[in-house]
């Protein structure tokens, strides 16, 4: 689901130094649950739902993000099959997955254009892009 994957995304981004509070956001319980990331994500989700009037747009954009991740996973599986890294997987399986994802992506784009873009989601998206380029530049300076 969007909620649980965002918790793990927050955990992973923190583990790689993209967010302040790395020590806290990467803390795990004895059952391997990133409990601080879970609480932070829950608070962020509540905040964005409270601030967002157009929740249909937010839902469509969240699904769009999830399907992009699935599309690239299927694409990576197809490349692994072609490179001989997954000998037991038939090439048509990831192809069907990619076609399925492409159809859902098209439907999401159509619905997003119908309902309009969600400003809070766009802010999060562009902050993520900015964070990527800032840490990429910092990584180049270290090397």
Secondary structure, DSSP 8 states (H G I E B T S, - for coil): -HHHHHHHHHHHHHHTTSSS-HHHHT---TTS--HHHHHHHHHHHHHHHHH-S-HHHHHHHHHHHHHHHHHHHHHHHHHHHHTTS-TTS-HHHHHHHHHHHHHHHHHHHHHHHHH---HHHHHHHHHHHHHHHHHHHHHHHH-
